[in-house]
Amino acid sequence: MSPAILLPEGYKYITAPLVSLGWVLLWQGLLVGRARKRAGIAYPQLYAEQAECKASPVALRFNCTQRAHQNTLESTPIVVLGTLITGLKYPLLATALGSAFSIGRVIYTLGYKTGEPAKRIPGAAISNGAATVLLLSATYTVYQLFQPL
């Protein structure tokens, strides 16, 4: 018989922000597809060229929407890892921070996709703050796990 893995009480709650992050990423991907179609940017071109953005606000909004999605993808491994590890000792903290990250990413995306990059800053502050605290919390959790009993 395999040894059982005992998870702390409340660990189940960390699943909510992790799944919500999946939904945020799916929503962002749909926004990118819609913006790509409106801008007429064909695959496999990742972004509209600078000249296209200067000539067309729709192309600029596509780039901003694409960047919001890409930036979220870049942060996702840190947030998932931080949530899973922090949750081993502090599941409610991990749940709150993971949730804050997802909410921040929605605010970030709604601001950025306007084509005015400065409007992404409130969401960036929320999500980047949550990601940073998650990574610090995960680091502290690992430190605690290696301490003698």
Summary of the structure (lengths in Angstrom):
residues: 149
radius of gyration: 18.5
end to end distance: 25.9
largest distance: 66.2
contacts: 470
relative contact order: 0.16
helix: 78%
strand: 0%
